[in-house]
Amino acid sequence: MIRIGLTGSIGMGKSTTAGLFAAEGVPVNDADAVVHDLYRGEAVTPVDAAFPGVAREGAIDRAELARQLAQAPERFKELEGIVHPLVRAREDAFLAAQRAAGAAFVLLDIPLLFESGATGRVDVVVVASCDPEIQRQRVLARPGMTEDKFALILSRQMPDAEKRARADFIIDTGHGIEEARRQVREILVNLSRGKRSGNNNA
């Protein structure tokens, strides 16, 4: 079973790309979705203990948590220390289930794949990327997004150029959904043939 790690900076089309892999029949474990679920379950008590006041009606109020983190960005590491082990446990369970089911490929959608040192948990790394101006337009069009929020998020993410340099495959999402789909299919063909690296746009 080949473990594909997918990452990409905010606004680069990573989630859409994950959906394209899923459409090709690849089981996907979405780390962000897992965190959302944990914020309604086992992460609530420890996160609220560390960040008092972020639990509302039995779930983590992500807006309040983001507000506290914006005031003290150095505490991101503390939050990660609580949440990452829980995310990893869910990931391990997903991998075990897919291995038992005989899946040829699985996709681990991990936003901070490089930053969190998760490369050792995957066999190949795919980076979703696009032109910086397209990224900027996409992000600033999101509800509630501001220049300051965008800057804070980017400050926590490895620069796109470095991600591209470290990728086994790059998917350029700036040319429409069908072109991205073509690139996804090409990666899966390459992996099926034993090719574990190479810029699929070349």
C-alpha angles and dihedrals in degrees: 000000000000115000110212115198114207123195141152139156122271113293094016095114099256096143092048089049091051088054090053091054089049090051088057089056099261113143109237130207107197111202092197091053089048090053090050089053093046089051086062093044140020097358094059099083099044094042093049090048090056095038106032115212099025095105114087124174093346097310138083113265098224093195091056092045090050090049092054092046092049088057092048110023091171088072093069088091090055091052092047090052089060100040105035097066089052091049090048092053091053090048092052090052091050092051093048091051094048092046089052089049091054098244114177093205137017128187122219108198102204116168094196096035095141096032093053095045094245097140091100089062094061136057098216134013123223118192122201110212143160141170111305092237091055088049091051093049092049095049098044089050090064117105112264094007118139135180089255094051090047091051092049092051092047090050089062095048130079110249113269092239091058092048090052091050091053097043125107089206132013125207114200105211095182097090103062138278098285093053090050089049090053090053092049091052091048091053091051091050090049092050091047088055092050097257106141101178144023135108102274090206093063 
